[in-house]
Amino acid sequence: MNLQSRNKIDAAFSMASMTDLIFLLLIFFMLTSSFVTPSGLPVNLPTSKPSTIEVQKVSITVTKDLQFFVNDKKVTKATLEAELKKKLGSPKGVVVLHIDESVPTREMVFVAGIATSLEARVSIATKPK
């Protein structure tokens, strides 16, 4: 008498769920890594002792040839306050200054004065020693 089962168990392993998981992790890491990048404009930042990192809401960049950028959008010195007011929205925002080390101090004070007049907290971006 032959008592063998007619239902054979397939020993193959399906990788479909594993590849879905890998793609979800890949998408997650790609999206979260884009949140870390600060400003894309190349400026030579001054050095300082390391400190806490501010989460920036608005980034103001002043290049060595005195071009002004608000969140990577080029603005003139005259329209800087209006553009900053539009980007901040509400008071008590955070403004991070990315100012080239060769820019005169009066330009930094000018930009910081505009930000503080709009009741924003001002931080200066530096690179660690």
Sequence and secondary structure as in RCSB ss.txt:
>XXXX:A:sequence
MNLQSRNKIDAAFSMASMTDLIFLLLIFFMLTSSFVTPSGLPVNLPTSKPSTIEVQKVSITVTKDLQFFVNDKKV
TKATLEAELKKKLGSPKGVVVLHIDESVPTREMVFVAGIATSLEARVSIATKPK
>XXXX:A:secstr
     S         HHHHHHHHHHHHHHHHHHHTT    S     EE        SEEEEE TT  EEETTEEE
 SSSHHHHHHHHH SSS EEEEEE TTS HHHHHHHHHHHHHTT EEEE  EE 
